[in-house]
Amino acid sequence: MITLHADGSVSVKDDGRGTDTRVDEHGQVVKKPVMATKDLRFFDLPEAERLPDGHPRRGMSVVAALSEWLIHTNRRLNASWSQRYEHGVPVTDLVPVEADGTTGTCVHFLADEALRSRWSLTANDLARWSEHWPDLTAHLDDQRDGADRSRP
């Protein structure tokens, strides 16, 4: 589910297993650093698989770095948590989130002002981009003023 919020932020939520988390030798929950560390599988490797639209893959750290803020909420069977980033840097520790019976990841972010002022995201943009992934079903909830409210 992709939600375009009235404040200009965007959230992308899936119903997968959630981001990998583990308990370290001290009993502390640690997560895979997907938001603040570049994904070495995709950076600086000319042979790295490209996205279906031909663009290079860069990982979630790029979204975090290009956002004023980003909140990564992770729901797994054994625990749920959230963490806030500002311009790609974690500004909170993992904060426990009450279980709601679901699993998956939600990334809620506000793109940097320079990006928002250059380009306004439209429902048609999202529909066109999702066509590149034939096995993906994307639902859009546009909560901005005067917008179509919800559609697949």
Order of alpha helices (4+ residues) and beta strands (2+ residues): beta-beta-beta-beta-alpha-beta-beta-beta-beta-beta-alpha-alpha-beta-beta
